[in-house]
Amino acid sequence: MEKLPRYQELIEPMLRFLRAHNGPASNKIIDESVAKALDIPQTLLSEIHSGKRTEFQYRMAWARTKAKSDGDINLVSRQMWQIS
């Protein structure tokens, strides 16, 4: 993999993980699971978007936002998500 997937390409792997996961999952767990499922190299995962936030974390945040607006996931508490 030469570049990070677009946020739209992260939604389906995220939904697959949340469907398989029993209960809510944190941003960190979701991000780690999606990165592992897509076999994204550490060099890409380390690219900074701004401040301390990586480009991957930024794109995952947009993937969660889109999935939430589509009614696929719910925010159950701060940084904790579950499938709808």
C-alpha positions as semicolon CSV with decimal commas, in nm:
position;residue;x (nm);y (nm);z (nm)
1;M;0,000;0,000;0,000
2;E;0,152;0,328;-0,113
3;K;-0,101;0,572;0,027
4;L;-0,374;0,581;0,288
5;P;-0,725;0,484;0,185
6;R;-0,974;0,768;0,150
7;Y;-1,216;0,802;0,442
8;Q;-1,495;0,654;0,226
9;E;-1,287;0,337;0,190
10;L;-1,248;0,308;0,568
11;I;-1,621;0,296;0,643
12;E;-1,693;-0,064;0,541
13;P;-1,396;-0,218;0,732
14;M;-1,500;-0,012;1,034
15;L;-1,860;-0,136;1,011
16;R;-1,739;-0,496;0,972
17;F;-1,533;-0,462;1,288
18;L;-1,816;-0,306;1,487
19;R;-2,063;-0,574;1,373
20;A;-1,822;-0,846;1,490
21;H;-1,731;-0,663;1,812
22;N;-1,962;-0,732;2,102
23;G;-2,055;-0,390;2,240
24;P;-1,909;-0,042;2,214
25;A;-1,550;0,018;2,102
26;S;-1,322;0,319;2,147
27;N;-1,178;0,529;1,866
28;K;-0,837;0,378;1,939
29;I;-0,958;0,016;1,918
30;I;-1,157;0,087;1,601
31;D;-0,860;0,262;1,438
32;E;-0,619;-0,018;1,530
33;S;-0,857;-0,286;1,404
34;V;-0,919;-0,113;1,071
35;A;-0,547;-0,050;1,019
36;K;-0,473;-0,416;1,089
37;A;-0,756;-0,542;0,866
38;L;-0,631;-0,329;0,578
39;D;-0,265;-0,407;0,652
40;I;-0,168;-0,040;0,650
41;P;0,207;0,005;0,706
42;Q;0,328;0,190;1,014
43;T;0,497;0,450;0,796
44;L;0,157;0,556;0,659
45;L;-0,009;0,536;1,000
46;S;0,253;0,775;1,141
47;E;0,199;1,059;0,893
48;I;0,092;1,369;1,086
49;H;-0,214;1,564;0,971
50;S;-0,183;1,849;1,219
51;G;-0,058;1,878;1,574
52;K;-0,041;1,527;1,720
53;R;-0,322;1,386;1,508
54;T;-0,221;1,151;1,229
55;E;-0,371;1,159;0,882
56;F;-0,513;0,811;0,946
57;Q;-0,686;0,926;1,268
58;Y;-0,824;1,226;1,079
59;R;-0,966;1,007;0,803
60;M;-1,109;0,759;1,055
61;A;-1,282;1,047;1,233
62;W;-1,447;1,143;0,903
63;A;-1,543;0,777;0,842
64;R;-1,715;0,767;1,183
65;T;-1,887;1,100;1,115
66;K;-2,024;0,973;0,782
67;A;-2,133;0,640;0,930
68;K;-2,307;0,825;1,214
69;S;-2,488;1,061;0,975
70;D;-2,598;0,758;0,769
71;G;-2,739;0,597;1,086
72;D;-2,497;0,303;1,079
73;I;-2,327;0,372;1,413
74;N;-2,409;0,552;1,737
75;L;-2,191;0,744;1,979
76;V;-2,265;0,584;2,317
77;S;-2,024;0,791;2,526
78;R;-1,716;1,004;2,466
79;Q;-1,514;0,833;2,190
80;M;-1,714;0,510;2,223
81;W;-1,910;0,377;1,925
82;Q;-2,137;0,086;1,850
83;I;-2,328;-0,044;1,551
84;S;-2,687;0,083;1,521
